[in-house]
Amino acid sequence: MNEVLLNGLNQSGLIVLELAVGFGLFWLGQLAYQKLFRRRMELNLELFVRDNPAVAIALVGYYFGIVIALGGVLGQGAASWQEKVLSLATYGATVILFMLAGAWVGDRLILHCFECHREIIQDRNVGAASVEAGNHIANGLILNAALAGESGGWLVGLVCWLIGLGVLVLVSAVYPRIAKYDVFREIEKRNNPAAGVALAGLLIATGNIVRISFAAEFQNWLVSFTQYGLVLLFSLISLVAIRAIADWILVPGVKISDEIVNQEIPLVG
């Protein structure tokens, strides 16, 4: 009984330590978001004085991305509680750096058609904020796979992350042709939240596809990346097919694209 109680106390102590490190990482992540990414934004002012919903959406996406990315680290074993806490802190700081880098890629290469900072801060554009949030979550999903493996090392993880970001950029560029409307014009000119939510959903789905594609443990560069590439290609093609099938099966008689762009009030639902 004493041994069971002692193990329970040790486990509880480890959980408290992990929570403390986790909150510390969130504080660090929020500070980095304000000071390095959105340097002209006063977070408390936007959230609690101006009640800007776009800032809230983008920030929650960023937080969610960090949580998902850290999930890959928490699943790894450690010899002692000191190693586990140190691993969480080290990987957490690394995750924040990669999250900021992914956010920059999203701003410059996915939402390059307009200035995302202005849309979110000045125009309170919920569509643009949704896309940014979707990019953060997708980046977190990619990092979850890139950092979770115990084989291959940092170089493999870095290459997987870069491939994942490249896939996000590619999918966002191809999507307007599949959707058959100018996605970025809808978001910027019409402040269309439905178009932003749809693109955000696509980015999240793509990030999850990348996560699953890279889930297998690394063996060697040729075998593993051939496997990763085949799974990724098959899944992306399936995603395109699912986008078409959704109109026929889930909402028969309705064109989702029409509801997003050809309504006086875009249908967010």
DRENSESE-142099 format. One line per field, with one value per residue: residue number from 0; residue in three letters; x, y, z of N, C-alpha, C, O in turn. Coordinates in steps of 0.05 Angstrom, whole numbers, plus 5000, padded with zeros to 4 digits. Layout:
BEGIN
lumlo <- [NUM,...]
bati <- [ALA,...]
nX <- [X,...]
nY <- [Y,...]
nZ <- [Z,...]
caX <- [X,...]
caY <- [Y,...]
caZ <- [Z,...]
cX <- [X,...]
cY <- [Y,...]
cZ <- [Z,...]
oX <- [X,...]
oY <- [Y,...]
oZ <- [Z,...]
//
This chain:
BEGIN
lumlo <- [0,1,2,3,4,5,6,7,8,9,10,11,12,13,14,15,16,17,18,19,20,21,22,23,24,25,26,27,28,29,30,31,32,33,34,35,36,37,38,39,40,41,42,43,44,45,46,47,48,49,50,51,52,53,54,55,56,57,58,59,60,61,62,63,64,65,66,67,68,69,70,71,72,73,74,75,76,77,78,79,80,81,82,83,84,85,86,87,88,89,90,91,92,93,94,95,96,97,98,99,100,101,102,103,104,105,106,107,108,109,110,111,112,113,114,115,116,117,118,119,120,121,122,123,124,125,126,127,128,129,130,131,132,133,134,135,136,137,138,139,140,141,142,143,144,145,146,147,148,149,150,151,152,153,154,155,156,157,158,159,160,161,162,163,164,165,166,167,168,169,170,171,172,173,174,175,176,177,178,179,180,181,182,183,184,185,186,187,188,189,190,191,192,193,194,195,196,197,198,199,200,201,202,203,204,205,206,207,208,209,210,211,212,213,214,215,216,217,218,219,220,221,222,223,224,225,226,227,228,229,230,231,232,233,234,235,236,237,238,239,240,241,242,243,244,245,246,247,248,249,250,251,252,253,254,255,256,257,258,259,260,261,262,263,264,265,266,267,268]
bati <- [MET,ASN,GLU,VAL,LEU,LEU,ASN,GLY,LEU,ASN,GLN,SER,GLY,LEU,ILE,VAL,LEU,GLU,LEU,ALA,VAL,GLY,PHE,GLY,LEU,PHE,TRP,LEU,GLY,GLN,LEU,ALA,TYR,GLN,LYS,LEU,PHE,ARG,ARG,ARG,MET,GLU,LEU,ASN,LEU,GLU,LEU,PHE,VAL,ARG,ASP,ASN,PRO,ALA,VAL,ALA,ILE,ALA,LEU,VAL,GLY,TYR,TYR,PHE,GLY,ILE,VAL,ILE,ALA,LEU,GLY,GLY,VAL,LEU,GLY,GLN,GLY,ALA,ALA,SER,TRP,GLN,GLU,LYS,VAL,LEU,SER,LEU,ALA,THR,TYR,GLY,ALA,THR,VAL,ILE,LEU,PHE,MET,LEU,ALA,GLY,ALA,TRP,VAL,GLY,ASP,ARG,LEU,ILE,LEU,HIS,CYS,PHE,GLU,CYS,HIS,ARG,GLU,ILE,ILE,GLN,ASP,ARG,ASN,VAL,GLY,ALA,ALA,SER,VAL,GLU,ALA,GLY,ASN,HIS,ILE,ALA,ASN,GLY,LEU,ILE,LEU,ASN,ALA,ALA,LEU,ALA,GLY,GLU,SER,GLY,GLY,TRP,LEU,VAL,GLY,LEU,VAL,CYS,TRP,LEU,ILE,GLY,LEU,GLY,VAL,LEU,VAL,LEU,VAL,SER,ALA,VAL,TYR,PRO,ARG,ILE,ALA,LYS,TYR,ASP,VAL,PHE,ARG,GLU,ILE,GLU,LYS,ARG,ASN,ASN,PRO,ALA,ALA,GLY,VAL,ALA,LEU,ALA,GLY,LEU,LEU,ILE,ALA,THR,GLY,ASN,ILE,VAL,ARG,ILE,SER,PHE,ALA,ALA,GLU,PHE,GLN,ASN,TRP,LEU,VAL,SER,PHE,THR,GLN,TYR,GLY,LEU,VAL,LEU,LEU,PHE,SER,LEU,ILE,SER,LEU,VAL,ALA,ILE,ARG,ALA,ILE,ALA,ASP,TRP,ILE,LEU,VAL,PRO,GLY,VAL,LYS,ILE,SER,ASP,GLU,ILE,VAL,ASN,GLN,GLU,ILE,PRO,LEU,VAL,GLY]
nX <- [5017,5038,5077,5046,5020,5065,5083,5039,5042,5091,5079,5039,5069,5103,5066,5048,5096,5103,5057,5071,5117,5093,5056,5095,5119,5076,5071,5121,5115,5072,5095,5137,5105,5082,5128,5162,5134,5081,5095,5075,5031,4989,4971,4935,4906,4881,4850,4819,4803,4792,4763,4774,4756,4784,4838,4835,4819,4863,4904,4887,4890,4945,4961,4936,4964,5015,5003,4988,5036,5071,5049,5073,5122,5110,5096,5142,5189,5225,5282,5283,5248,5272,5298,5253,5225,5264,5269,5217,5218,5261,5246,5198,5214,5240,5196,5167,5200,5199,5144,5138,5170,5140,5093,5112,5123,5071,5048,5080,5080,5032,4988,5003,4979,4957,4966,4970,4974,4952,4899,4881,4890,4874,4829,4799,4790,4758,4760,4814,4840,4823,4848,4901,4900,4888,4934,4972,4954,4959,5015,5030,5011,5045,5095,5086,5092,5143,5177,5167,5188,5235,5278,5326,5338,5352,5360,5329,5278,5277,5278,5230,5194,5203,5187,5133,5115,5123,5085,5038,5040,5038,4987,4953,4961,4940,4888,4849,4838,4812,4769,4745,4737,4761,4796,4829,4817,4764,4771,4802,4778,4722,4720,4706,4685,4671,4700,4751,4747,4739,4787,4822,4805,4821,4877,4887,4870,4907,4954,4945,4946,4999,5023,5005,5028,5083,5087,5109,5167,5233,5276,5316,5342,5325,5287,5249,5233,5212,5169,5141,5130,5096,5051,5035,5024,4982,4944,4934,4912,4866,4842,4827,4789,4752,4734,4703,4665,4639,4602,4564,4546,4543,4516,4470,4446,4464,4515,4574,4613,4583,4551,4589,4611,4573,4531,4493,4503,4556,4556,4575,4567]
nY <- [4976,5025,5030,5036,5084,5118,5115,5138,5191,5207,5205,5244,5289,5293,5305,5355,5384,5380,5409,5459,5470,5469,5514,5553,5549,5564,5618,5637,5626,5660,5709,5709,5708,5759,5793,5777,5758,5783,5841,5892,5890,5898,5854,5849,5896,5889,5844,5852,5905,5927,5884,5847,5799,5772,5772,5739,5690,5677,5674,5632,5590,5588,5574,5524,5497,5494,5460,5412,5400,5392,5345,5303,5299,5288,5235,5206,5163,5168,5164,5185,5231,5280,5280,5277,5325,5362,5347,5361,5417,5432,5413,5441,5495,5491,5477,5525,5560,5536,5539,5595,5603,5573,5604,5651,5632,5621,5672,5697,5663,5634,5669,5711,5746,5790,5837,5805,5820,5872,5860,5828,5858,5914,5911,5872,5821,5763,5719,5720,5713,5662,5631,5640,5616,5564,5551,5553,5509,5467,5469,5454,5401,5378,5385,5352,5301,5306,5314,5273,5221,5171,5155,5172,5226,5298,5320,5290,5301,5357,5358,5332,5368,5414,5393,5385,5438,5457,5427,5448,5501,5489,5464,5505,5540,5511,5502,5545,5534,5485,5496,5534,5590,5656,5651,5682,5734,5736,5732,5778,5824,5820,5808,5755,5708,5654,5635,5638,5602,5554,5548,5546,5497,5462,5468,5448,5395,5379,5385,5344,5300,5301,5291,5238,5212,5216,5184,5133,5099,5122,5091,5089,5139,5130,5087,5103,5156,5147,5115,5153,5192,5165,5152,5204,5227,5193,5205,5260,5262,5233,5269,5310,5283,5272,5323,5334,5293,5307,5347,5317,5275,5290,5339,5338,5366,5416,5465,5472,5511,5552,5568,5591,5635,5658,5683,5735,5744,5709,5639,5616,5569]
nZ <- [5000,5017,4978,4932,4944,4947,4894,4869,4890,4869,4815,4813,4828,4784,4744,4762,4756,4700,4684,4704,4674,4624,4627,4632,4582,4549,4565,4547,4493,4479,4490,4452,4406,4407,4408,4368,4323,4314,4319,4323,4354,4410,4455,4499,4494,4444,4453,4500,4504,4454,4437,4395,4351,4311,4326,4371,4349,4316,4354,4388,4352,4346,4399,4402,4362,4386,4430,4404,4376,4420,4438,4411,4436,4490,4487,4487,4519,4582,4624,4676,4720,4718,4668,4636,4646,4630,4577,4559,4567,4533,4482,4480,4476,4427,4395,4397,4368,4317,4308,4303,4257,4220,4221,4198,4147,4131,4130,4090,4045,4040,4053,4019,3985,4009,4064,4121,4175,4176,4160,4203,4250,4240,4204,4228,4207,4203,4169,4148,4196,4210,4171,4186,4237,4222,4194,4236,4268,4231,4224,4276,4276,4237,4262,4305,4284,4262,4305,4339,4329,4350,4322,4272,4283,4289,4238,4202,4224,4214,4157,4146,4169,4136,4086,4098,4107,4055,4028,4050,4029,3974,3969,3985,3943,3899,3914,3902,3847,3850,3883,3851,3856,3872,3924,3959,3945,3961,4017,4029,4002,4010,4062,4076,4118,4113,4069,4090,4133,4106,4076,4120,4143,4103,4106,4157,4151,4113,4142,4179,4146,4130,4180,4190,4146,4158,4202,4209,4235,4223,4176,4133,4088,4034,4034,4074,4060,4010,4024,4057,4018,3981,4013,4026,3976,3958,3998,3992,3940,3951,3985,3950,3920,3960,3971,3925,3928,3974,3962,3933,3966,4022,4023,3985,3924,3935,3924,3955,3947,3922,3965,3997,3968,3933,3958,3987,4041,4063,4076,4134,4162]
caX <- [5000,5056,5090,5026,5017,5089,5083,5019,5052,5112,5066,5025,5089,5112,5044,5049,5120,5097,5039,5086,5134,5074,5048,5118,5122,5055,5079,5143,5104,5056,5114,5150,5085,5079,5152,5177,5117,5063,5110,5060,5005,4987,4952,4913,4890,4864,4831,4801,4793,4779,4747,4779,4753,4804,4862,4829,4819,4891,4920,4878,4902,4974,4963,4929,4986,5036,4994,4990,5064,5082,5039,5093,5144,5100,5093,5168,5197,5249,5293,5277,5231,5289,5301,5227,5219,5284,5261,5194,5227,5278,5229,5178,5227,5244,5170,5159,5216,5188,5118,5141,5179,5117,5075,5124,5118,5042,5044,5094,5076,5004,4972,5020,4963,4951,4981,4954,4975,4932,4873,4872,4891,4859,4803,4786,4781,4756,4769,4843,4849,4817,4869,4926,4897,4890,4963,4985,4946,4972,5043,5032,5008,5069,5116,5080,5105,5172,5192,5159,5203,5259,5299,5331,5351,5342,5361,5305,5256,5278,5271,5201,5180,5205,5169,5106,5109,5121,5059,5018,5041,5028,4958,4939,4962,4924,4860,4830,4830,4793,4745,4734,4733,4785,4795,4843,4802,4741,4780,4811,4760,4695,4721,4689,4694,4666,4722,4773,4743,4742,4816,4834,4799,4839,4905,4888,4868,4933,4974,4940,4955,5029,5029,5001,5048,5109,5085,5126,5194,5253,5294,5338,5332,5312,5263,5230,5221,5195,5143,5128,5120,5074,5028,5028,5012,4956,4925,4927,4893,4841,4830,4814,4765,4732,4723,4682,4644,4624,4579,4544,4535,4537,4496,4460,4430,4476,4543,4587,4627,4563,4543,4611,4618,4552,4509,4496,4517,4569,4546,4597,4561]
caY <- [5000,5048,5033,5047,5112,5132,5118,5158,5217,5213,5211,5270,5309,5296,5319,5384,5395,5383,5431,5484,5475,5475,5542,5570,5549,5581,5646,5642,5626,5684,5732,5708,5715,5788,5808,5769,5754,5806,5860,5917,5884,5897,5832,5855,5918,5879,5823,5860,5932,5929,5860,5839,5770,5761,5766,5716,5666,5672,5667,5606,5571,5586,5559,5497,5485,5487,5437,5389,5395,5381,5318,5284,5297,5276,5207,5193,5153,5181,5147,5197,5255,5303,5279,5282,5354,5375,5342,5378,5445,5435,5410,5462,5519,5486,5479,5553,5571,5525,5551,5622,5601,5565,5627,5669,5620,5625,5701,5705,5645,5626,5693,5731,5764,5815,5840,5791,5836,5893,5848,5818,5880,5938,5905,5851,5802,5736,5700,5719,5702,5634,5618,5639,5596,5538,5547,5546,5482,5449,5468,5437,5373,5370,5383,5329,5278,5311,5313,5250,5197,5167,5148,5191,5250,5324,5325,5278,5317,5382,5354,5326,5394,5431,5381,5391,5466,5459,5416,5468,5523,5479,5459,5531,5551,5495,5501,5562,5521,5464,5509,5550,5618,5669,5648,5704,5759,5735,5738,5806,5845,5817,5799,5732,5689,5627,5627,5634,5577,5532,5545,5537,5469,5448,5468,5429,5368,5373,5380,5318,5280,5300,5277,5209,5203,5214,5171,5109,5104,5126,5069,5102,5161,5121,5071,5118,5178,5135,5108,5178,5205,5150,5156,5232,5231,5180,5219,5286,5256,5225,5293,5324,5268,5276,5350,5332,5275,5320,5360,5297,5257,5303,5360,5334,5388,5442,5468,5485,5536,5573,5578,5606,5659,5670,5692,5763,5739,5683,5619,5605,5541]
caZ <- [5000,5018,4952,4913,4951,4939,4864,4862,4897,4850,4789,4816,4828,4756,4730,4770,4743,4672,4681,4709,4650,4602,4629,4626,4553,4538,4570,4529,4466,4476,4489,4426,4386,4407,4405,4344,4299,4311,4335,4326,4366,4439,4457,4518,4482,4422,4463,4523,4502,4427,4432,4367,4349,4293,4342,4388,4332,4307,4378,4397,4333,4353,4423,4396,4348,4406,4445,4386,4371,4444,4442,4401,4456,4514,4484,4488,4545,4594,4646,4702,4718,4710,4639,4623,4648,4614,4549,4553,4565,4510,4458,4479,4465,4399,4382,4394,4346,4292,4304,4292,4230,4204,4219,4179,4120,4125,4123,4065,4022,4037,4052,4007,3968,4024,4089,4141,4199,4174,4159,4229,4270,4233,4192,4244,4186,4214,4148,4148,4222,4209,4155,4202,4258,4209,4188,4262,4276,4212,4231,4300,4268,4223,4282,4322,4271,4257,4331,4356,4325,4365,4303,4250,4293,4283,4210,4191,4233,4200,4130,4146,4174,4112,4066,4107,4101,4026,4020,4057,4009,3948,3971,3986,3916,3881,3924,3887,3822,3856,3893,3829,3862,3881,3954,3974,3941,3979,4044,4032,3992,4021,4090,4076,4138,4103,4052,4108,4149,4087,4071,4145,4145,4084,4117,4180,4139,4100,4164,4191,4126,4133,4205,4187,4126,4170,4228,4210,4244,4201,4171,4119,4071,4010,4040,4090,4046,3989,4037,4065,3994,3970,4030,4024,3950,3958,4016,3980,3918,3964,3996,3928,3913,3981,3967,3905,3938,3996,3950,3923,3987,4048,4019,3957,3913,3943,3918,3978,3937,3918,3991,4008,3954,3916,3975,3997,4067,4061,4095,4149,4169]
cX <- [5017,5070,5072,5022,5041,5090,5063,5028,5074,5100,5052,5046,5099,5091,5045,5073,5115,5077,5053,5104,5116,5064,5071,5123,5100,5061,5101,5133,5088,5075,5128,5131,5083,5105,5166,5159,5098,5074,5095,5033,5008,4964,4929,4895,4871,4843,4810,4792,4778,4761,4749,4777,4774,4830,4858,4831,4848,4908,4913,4890,4931,4978,4957,4951,5009,5028,4997,5019,5077,5072,5058,5116,5135,5098,5120,5175,5222,5257,5285,5259,5247,5293,5275,5221,5239,5277,5237,5201,5243,5262,5208,5190,5232,5218,5162,5174,5205,5160,5119,5151,5157,5097,5085,5119,5089,5037,5056,5087,5047,4985,4987,5004,4955,4967,4963,4952,4953,4903,4863,4870,4872,4831,4787,4774,4782,4765,4800,4853,4844,4839,4895,4924,4900,4919,4978,4979,4959,5002,5048,5029,5033,5092,5111,5093,5135,5189,5187,5177,5228,5282,5302,5344,5339,5341,5336,5280,5254,5268,5241,5185,5180,5187,5140,5097,5106,5095,5037,5017,5030,4998,4943,4940,4944,4894,4841,4821,4809,4767,4730,4723,4758,4784,4806,4829,4777,4749,4787,4790,4732,4696,4704,4698,4691,4689,4747,4771,4748,4772,4830,4829,4817,4867,4907,4887,4895,4954,4970,4949,4986,5037,5027,5022,5075,5109,5103,5155,5214,5272,5320,5326,5316,5286,5242,5217,5206,5168,5128,5115,5096,5048,5017,5013,4984,4935,4916,4907,4866,4827,4815,4788,4744,4719,4700,4659,4627,4599,4557,4530,4526,4515,4485,4442,4442,4506,4556,4600,4607,4554,4564,4614,4594,4527,4514,4510,4529,4561,4570,4593,4569]
cY <- [5025,5053,5045,5076,5129,5136,5138,5186,5226,5221,5238,5293,5314,5311,5349,5398,5400,5406,5458,5491,5482,5504,5561,5571,5566,5611,5654,5644,5651,5709,5732,5716,5746,5803,5801,5766,5777,5829,5886,5913,5884,5878,5839,5877,5906,5860,5835,5888,5935,5905,5850,5809,5757,5754,5742,5690,5658,5662,5639,5584,5567,5570,5529,5482,5477,5462,5411,5381,5382,5352,5297,5279,5282,5246,5192,5185,5168,5164,5159,5222,5279,5303,5286,5312,5370,5372,5359,5407,5450,5434,5432,5488,5516,5488,5508,5566,5562,5535,5579,5621,5592,5588,5647,5658,5624,5653,5707,5689,5635,5650,5717,5752,5790,5815,5829,5807,5857,5882,5839,5841,5903,5931,5884,5829,5774,5715,5697,5707,5672,5619,5617,5618,5568,5531,5539,5517,5462,5447,5451,5408,5362,5366,5359,5304,5282,5307,5288,5226,5195,5157,5169,5217,5276,5330,5314,5294,5344,5379,5348,5351,5412,5420,5388,5419,5470,5449,5435,5491,5513,5475,5485,5545,5537,5498,5520,5549,5499,5476,5526,5577,5629,5671,5673,5731,5759,5742,5767,5826,5844,5811,5774,5711,5660,5617,5622,5608,5553,5527,5535,5507,5452,5446,5449,5401,5360,5368,5353,5296,5278,5285,5247,5197,5199,5198,5147,5116,5105,5101,5079,5122,5151,5107,5088,5140,5170,5128,5133,5191,5192,5154,5184,5237,5218,5195,5245,5282,5248,5250,5309,5310,5272,5303,5350,5315,5288,5334,5340,5283,5272,5324,5358,5357,5416,5442,5484,5511,5559,5585,5596,5633,5673,5677,5721,5763,5711,5664,5606,5575,5521]
cZ <- [5000,4991,4931,4918,4943,4909,4855,4868,4877,4823,4790,4815,4800,4740,4736,4757,4713,4666,4684,4684,4626,4603,4623,4596,4539,4541,4550,4500,4460,4474,4462,4404,4384,4399,4378,4319,4295,4329,4340,4340,4397,4445,4475,4508,4461,4433,4482,4522,4475,4420,4404,4364,4331,4308,4359,4373,4325,4331,4388,4378,4339,4378,4418,4380,4366,4421,4429,4382,4396,4450,4432,4420,4481,4512,4486,4517,4555,4619,4673,4698,4710,4680,4625,4623,4630,4584,4541,4549,4539,4484,4457,4468,4435,4383,4377,4371,4319,4287,4293,4263,4211,4200,4199,4150,4112,4116,4095,4041,4018,4035,4040,3991,3983,4050,4112,4167,4199,4174,4186,4249,4263,4222,4207,4226,4197,4195,4148,4174,4222,4193,4172,4224,4246,4202,4214,4270,4257,4218,4256,4294,4254,4243,4300,4310,4269,4282,4347,4353,4341,4348,4282,4259,4282,4253,4195,4198,4218,4171,4128,4150,4149,4090,4073,4101,4070,4016,4027,4036,3982,3948,3971,3959,3896,3889,3908,3860,3827,3866,3872,3837,3873,3912,3968,3969,3958,4008,4048,4025,4005,4051,4095,4096,4129,4086,4069,4123,4131,4081,4097,4149,4127,4095,4140,4170,4127,4121,4176,4172,4128,4158,4203,4167,4138,4196,4231,4219,4221,4200,4157,4099,4048,4016,4054,4074,4021,4001,4045,4040,3982,3986,4027,3998,3949,3975,4004,3957,3930,3975,3974,3921,3934,3979,3947,3915,3959,3985,3943,3946,4012,4045,3991,3949,3920,3935,3941,3969,3933,3945,4004,3995,3939,3932,3984,4024,4065,4083,4110,4156,4148]
oX <- [5012,5074,5080,5021,5038,5098,5067,5023,5075,5108,5053,5041,5104,5098,5042,5071,5123,5081,5048,5104,5123,5064,5067,5130,5106,5057,5100,5141,5090,5070,5131,5139,5081,5104,5181,5169,5099,5063,5101,5016,5026,4941,4906,4870,4847,4820,4787,4774,4756,4747,4729,4795,4781,4842,4877,4842,4856,4924,4930,4898,4941,4995,4971,4956,5021,5045,5007,5026,5093,5085,5060,5127,5150,5098,5120,5167,5237,5240,5281,5256,5237,5291,5275,5212,5231,5280,5237,5192,5239,5264,5202,5177,5229,5217,5152,5163,5202,5153,5103,5142,5154,5085,5070,5113,5084,5022,5043,5087,5040,4969,4985,5015,4948,4980,4944,4932,4938,4885,4839,4851,4855,4811,4764,4751,4803,4777,4810,4873,4860,4848,4909,4943,4912,4927,4995,4997,4969,5013,5067,5044,5041,5107,5131,5105,5150,5211,5202,5180,5241,5304,5283,5360,5318,5323,5324,5263,5232,5253,5227,5165,5159,5174,5124,5075,5088,5083,5018,4995,5015,4985,4922,4922,4932,4877,4819,4798,4791,4745,4706,4703,4776,4773,4794,4830,4770,4734,4779,4784,4720,4675,4689,4718,4707,4698,4763,4791,4760,4781,4848,4847,4826,4880,4927,4902,4904,4971,4990,4960,4997,5055,5044,5032,5090,5129,5112,5165,5211,5282,5342,5302,5294,5265,5218,5193,5188,5147,5104,5092,5077,5027,4993,4993,4965,4912,4893,4889,4845,4802,4793,4768,4720,4695,4680,4636,4603,4578,4533,4506,4504,4498,4490,4425,4431,4520,4548,4598,4613,4550,4558,4619,4596,4505,4537,4528,4514,4559,4583,4611,4565]
oY <- [5044,5075,5061,5092,5151,5158,5154,5204,5249,5240,5254,5314,5337,5328,5366,5420,5421,5421,5477,5513,5500,5517,5582,5592,5580,5627,5675,5662,5663,5726,5754,5729,5756,5822,5818,5771,5789,5835,5901,5930,5873,5884,5836,5875,5913,5860,5828,5896,5945,5906,5845,5795,5734,5733,5725,5670,5635,5643,5623,5563,5544,5552,5511,5459,5456,5444,5391,5357,5363,5337,5275,5258,5266,5232,5167,5198,5180,5152,5143,5231,5297,5325,5299,5323,5389,5390,5370,5420,5470,5451,5441,5501,5535,5499,5515,5581,5577,5539,5586,5637,5603,5590,5658,5674,5630,5658,5721,5699,5629,5651,5739,5773,5810,5795,5841,5808,5861,5893,5843,5842,5910,5943,5879,5820,5762,5695,5675,5691,5657,5597,5597,5604,5550,5508,5522,5502,5441,5425,5437,5391,5339,5347,5347,5288,5263,5298,5283,5211,5215,5151,5184,5228,5276,5344,5328,5299,5353,5395,5358,5355,5423,5435,5395,5424,5485,5460,5438,5499,5528,5483,5488,5560,5550,5496,5511,5554,5495,5467,5530,5587,5615,5690,5684,5748,5780,5757,5779,5844,5865,5809,5772,5697,5643,5594,5604,5594,5533,5504,5519,5492,5431,5425,5434,5384,5338,5350,5340,5275,5256,5269,5232,5175,5180,5199,5140,5137,5089,5092,5077,5122,5162,5114,5088,5143,5184,5134,5135,5199,5205,5159,5189,5250,5231,5198,5253,5297,5256,5251,5320,5322,5274,5306,5363,5322,5282,5333,5346,5278,5268,5326,5376,5367,5436,5422,5507,5531,5582,5609,5613,5653,5697,5678,5729,5779,5691,5672,5588,5559,5497]
oZ <- [4985,4983,4915,4900,4932,4899,4837,4851,4868,4810,4771,4803,4792,4723,4718,4747,4703,4647,4669,4675,4610,4582,4611,4585,4520,4523,4539,4485,4438,4457,4450,4385,4362,4384,4367,4297,4273,4350,4358,4339,4408,4442,4468,4512,4461,4423,4480,4537,4474,4401,4390,4374,4335,4303,4362,4382,4327,4328,4396,4387,4337,4379,4427,4385,4362,4425,4438,4383,4393,4464,4443,4421,4492,4532,4486,4536,4540,4632,4692,4675,4696,4667,4604,4603,4617,4568,4519,4531,4526,4466,4435,4451,4420,4361,4355,4355,4300,4264,4275,4247,4189,4179,4183,4132,4089,4096,4080,4018,3996,4017,4050,3984,3970,4057,4120,4180,4218,4187,4193,4265,4280,4231,4200,4230,4200,4203,4148,4173,4234,4201,4171,4229,4258,4205,4213,4278,4266,4216,4258,4305,4259,4242,4310,4325,4273,4281,4366,4372,4347,4358,4276,4244,4269,4244,4179,4181,4210,4161,4110,4137,4142,4075,4055,4091,4061,3997,4011,4028,3970,3929,3958,3952,3878,3871,3902,3852,3811,3858,3874,3827,3883,3924,3986,3986,3969,4021,4068,4042,4012,4063,4114,4091,4137,4088,4063,4126,4139,4082,4095,4157,4134,4093,4142,4180,4130,4118,4183,4181,4127,4158,4212,4172,4130,4211,4253,4211,4202,4221,4168,4095,4042,4005,4046,4075,4012,3989,4040,4041,3973,3975,4026,3998,3939,3967,4007,3954,3919,3974,3979,3916,3928,3985,3950,3910,3962,3998,3947,3945,4022,4062,3975,3964,3912,3938,3945,3984,3939,3947,4020,4009,3934,3921,3987,4030,4066,4106,4099,4157,4151]
//
